[in-house]
Amino acid sequence: MIRSTFVRSVLCALLVPTLSCNLLDVNDNEDVSGRGARVFDPYQSSASGAIRLSLQQFNGCAILPNGSAVSKGTLDLPGYPDLCPDMAAADPTSARTAPTGTLRLLVGTRYFLNQLSLSEIVLNKHTSTTDFTDAVRWMKNESRFRNLDWGDLGKVSDTWTFSTGIEGFSQDAWTREVLFDNARWRRVTDDTFTVEILDADGETPRMTPVVYSRADFLGDSAFAGHSRLAWRLETVQAPQFPGDTAVHPLPVLTGQPASPPAFRTMVKMEMVGSANPFKSFEAPFIPGPALLKLTWSQLPDEPFLFPIELVTPEGVAPTCTNAEGQPVVCGFGVDPRFKFSTPSNGKGFYEPGESFRLFLDMRDGDGNQMLPDGVLPSGKDMLADKSNGLLYPTQATYFSLLERDSVPGYIVAGPLQNLKVRSDPQAKAPYWSADAESIGLVDELATLSAFPGVFSSTWTTRYTVDLPKDAEPGTYVALVKSHRYFLGERTAKTNAYFLQVGQAEPTTYPNAVGNCQLCHRGVLSLDNLRHGLGVDHVEACKTCHQRDSDLVSRFQQGIHQLHNASPRFTQNKADCTVCHLTRESAVRPSHNVCATCHPSVHGDEYFSTQFSAKGEPNRFGNCAQTCHAQTTPRGHILPEN
C-alpha cells in the first residue's frame, strides 16, 4: 500500500492529470487505475477505531432510523417536546403522540458523527401549483430554520419523477418537485457542529466537546437524497402538455385504495459520510439517561437536543450467538453472507436450467450470528427494536424523510461479461437476472400494520434460484444487501458472491466504467458509503438500478446527476474519460442522462417522451439509436477506444 503523500500525489498526477487527487484530503488510500482494489475500511466491526454515529431529527423530535420518535424519558428538557410526530400515521406532520423510542449509546465506546439529518416538513399547507410565495415564506419565517440567513434563495429546478406502485397499497404515480437553493446559509463553508454529552440535568458536561466542520463530511446533495429545500406535488398523473400546472388526480381503481394528491413543503439539512473518523469522542462510562446536544454555529442559540441512554454491555440483551452457539451480546456492523447448494453435476458449476439454493447467514461485524432462529424478524419486531438492529423500509422513512436506502435485498445476475446498461428498461437485458428488479428479503409491506398478516410474518433465509435453460456460460454474481442500526451506529453492507454457470472457467466484468477509487478511497471508499458495495463491483450496480421508476434512480442517471451537482467533484464535467474506460460506454446520450447538465437542450420538442418508459425513444432511451446515431455528444472528452 502506498502511504507516502508525495509518491501518492505524483502517481495521481500521472494517472489522471486533470483530477484533484486529494479531493477530500483522505489518508490511507491506494491510487489504482481502472476499477481498483478494495481499500482501508475502518467501519465494519467492533474492532474499529470508532463507530459511526447517526443523529436524526424530524419536526423537533429525535427519531431512530426505524421511524420511532425518541422520548425524553425522565430528563427535564424544556426545549424538547412531550409529544412527537406519529411516524406511523398517514400524516405524521399533524398527528402527535407520546414517543417511545430510546437512543442508546454504549459506554466506553468511541463514536464519530457520520450522519446529521435535521428535517422540518408540512403536508397539504401550500397547494398552489403556480405561486410558491407561501411555501418560501414558511421556510424563511415559520420553519425550525427561520433564523438562518435566507438571502438569495431562489428556485433551481422543477422536475417530474415517476414511481412504480405497490400492489394493494399504491398506484403508479408521478411527483413534481420544485427545488430551491443558494440561500446564504447554504453557501457557508466554514460553519461548525459541536457535539456534547451532558448529565441528566442538561447542564453538567460528561465529555470534552468535539467540533466538526462542514468539510468533515462528504456530501449533502439533494440529488443523493440529502439536504433539500423543496415543494412537492405527489401521487398525481403526469402533465398533459408543456407548461401544464394543473393537478391531475389518480383515478380510483377497484381493489386499490384512494391516492389523493399530496403537497409537501420541506427543509432538510443532512450531511453524510465523515471524511475524518478520527475526530471522535467516547461515550462516558456513567450509565443512565443523558443528553446529547448539538450546536450549529449558524444557530448558536438554538441547539438540537437528542435524549440518550448510556448503557453497559451488561445492560444489552445477548441476542446473537457466537461460534460455539452460545448467546452473546451483538457487536457493531453487519455482514450478510451467502452459502450455495452444491451443483448437481459434480464439476463445480451449475448447468443452464438448473435450480440451486441460496442460504442467508446474517452476521454482525464480529462474526456473531444475528439470526439464531434462522429466519428474518417480522416488520412488527423491527419496529419494536427486536430485530438485532436490522432495518427495513418504513412508511416514515420512505414517505416522510424520502429515504430509499433501507431495503434489504438480493439479486443474482450474469454472466459478468454481459453486465452492460440497456436502453429500454422494458426490453430484454443483455444479461440475465433472477428478477427484473432486486428481490427484497422481506415484503414491501412488511412494516405496515394495515396489513396484519404481512406485518407479523417472519421471513425465510433460504431462496431458490432457477437458471434459464439458455443461460449463457460464465461467472454470475449474487449480491446481498442489509442495513442495520445498533447502539447509535447506522451502517449498510452489500457483499458479492460468485458462481459458475455452464463452465468452470471464470469470466469478468466488462471493465467499461470505473476509476471511482481515484476520489473514493480510504475512509471514503465505496465500501463505507451508501450500500457498502466495494468499488470492484461498481458494474454490478445496474442490476438493481435498472428500473422504470425514477425514485430508485437508474444508475447512469443518478451517478451523472450526483457528481455534476457536487462541489466536491471538481473535475471537468465534460471529461468522460475519468469514469468511462471505453468509448462505447460513454456514447449513450439519453433524456435523463443529458438532462443532468442540459435540462432543456431540446426545449419542449420531446415533451411526451420525458413521461414514457416504454419503447424507443423514451426518457431512459439511448438517443444514439435514433437521431444521434452518427453524431457523438459535442464538447465532451471521450475515451479513444
Secondary structure, 3 states (H helix, E strand, C coil): CCCCHHHHHHHHHHHCCCCCCCCCCCCCCCCCCCCCCCCCCCCCCCCCCCEEEEEEEECCEEECCCCCEECCCCCCCCCCCCCEECCCCCCCCCCEECCCECCEEECCCEEEEEEEEEEEEEECCCCCCCCCHHHHHHHHHCCCCCCCCCCCCEEEEEEEEEECCCCCCCCCEEEEEEEEECCHHHCCCCCEEEEEEECCCCCCECCCCEEEEHHHEEECCHHHCCCEEEEEEEEECCCCCCCCCCCCECCCCCCCCCCCCEEEEEEEEEEEEECCCCCCEECCCCCEEEEEEEEECCCCCCCEEEEEEEECHHHCCCCEECCCCCEECCCCCCEEEEEECCCCCCCCCECCCCEEEEEEEEECCCCCECCCCCCECCHHHHHCCCCCCECCCCHHHHHHCCCCCCCCEEEEEECHHHCCCCCCCCCCCCCEECCCCCEECCCCCCCCCCCHHHHCCCECCEEEEECCCCCCCEEEEEEEEEEEEECCEEEEEEEEEEEEECCCCCCCCCCCECCHHHCCCHHHCHHHCCCCCCHHHHHHHHHCCCCCCCCCCCHHHHHHHHHHHCCCCCCCCCEHHHCECCHHHHCCCCHHHHCCCCCCCCCCCCCHHHHCCCCCCCCCCCHHHCCCCCCCCCCCECCCC
